[in-house]
Amino acid sequence: MFRRKSHNFLHAKAAVTKPVHPAVKALSVAAVVLMAITGVTALIVAPFWYVSERVYAHMEDGKEALLQAQRSAESLQFEAAITHVEDAQREFAEAQDGVARLEPFSGLPFIGPHVTAADRLLVSGSAASSAIHDVLGLAKD
């Protein structure tokens, strides 16, 4: 009746391919190069971004600890104020460690001044918190 014809794929004709236009090839190469540049840039920027976010978080936590110390000192709770100042000093020290990791970027034109400013801000914050600690120690006695 119906005879099913078997296909032997070993003797099949080669697939017909249309030639690719040179402009399409050039755009494909340009897209791959652009993706590679974007990937390399992301690998360079990601660690800097992470460290700078951590530095900012530690600076904010230190500032908040100093504000808590101020509130405690205003209500004459000198022990709590000293504890908050010590917390601020720890936060500033951790932020300074992060800024030290950003030192290799300090030579870059748009990033360098910000790294230097953060370092100077942390040095002055640490000095101020140390002075506040000494004053609170005297006030406690």
Buried (B, 14 or more C-beta within 10 A) or exposed (E): EEEEEEEEEEEEEEEEEEEEEEEEEEEEEEEEEEEEEEEEEEEEEEEBEEBBEBBEBBBEBBBBBBEBBBEBBEEEBBEBBBBBBBBBBBBBBBBBBBBEBBEEBBEEEEBBEBBBEBBEBBEEBBEBBBEBBEBBEEEEE
